Amino acid sequence: MPAETTEIISYQQPDTADDYRRWDDSASWLLGYAFLPLALGLDLDLADGTTSRLLDLGCGPGEVTRWLAGRCTARITAVDSSAAMIDLARAEAPHPRIDYRHSDDGLLPFLADGSMDAAMACFLFTCVDEESTIRELIAEVARVVRPGGRFTILVPNPDHAFGAEFEGFRRGDAGAAYEAGELMPVHVRRVDDSWTTILNRYWTRETYRTALAEGGFAGPVRELAPVLADAVGVADAELFGDRAWAQERTAAPFLLITAVR
């Protein structure tokens, strides 16, 4: 792996938000984002006229939000605590059915109780420093999601946080042991083949399951941990590319946790 820079990044900074878009996120698209419609139960028939209301909490620069808007009829409220990210999303990922909103604390006073049919949060909670804040955010999502609505959390798989090599990234260091809430290094490759190392929080399955249950998602919790074979017929074929995807054949880099309100 080439020489790296190491930093505790702040997504509030425009330079960081811009650099985020240059990370090699091929694995995220192939084995993470592609499974969101399935986990959320979104209707992908654009011709049937059905319109649902979807919350994207922690939308970042809006690339995934716009991708979903192009594949379903949902009206999407996309929220991020970084004004720099929201500025990027509005400028570069606009869509007539997406309403981008900035929220300093991640709370949603502009949304009424039960006004969303479903919600998602992609790679949000590894950027949250306190477990109490995770619970507060999930409780706020529960407030705005209608009874019976789904909430999907897409997170790095907690089982592979100790140096496993995936395409484009490595979480943690070999032989290390991380406790819930502990800072851990994440080594990320950019599309120009340079590398950077950022620091994220390590959270366990139990962290998420407890926060969901206590936050108001009392329904069943389902987990989806896709490996390469699962992506056939789900992800866009071009995402497979000419990469080896060696580790991804047997180890799932990501976990989709879906709870029902």
Helices and strands as residue ranges (DSSP letters): E 4-7, H 14-20, H 26-31, G 33-35, H 36-40, E 53-57, H 63-69, E 75-80, H 83-92, E 98-102, E 116-122, G 125-127, H 131-144, E 145-156, G 158-160, E 165-166, E 169-171, E 183-189, E 195-201, H 205-215, E 221-224, G 228-231, G 237-240, G 247-249, E 254-260
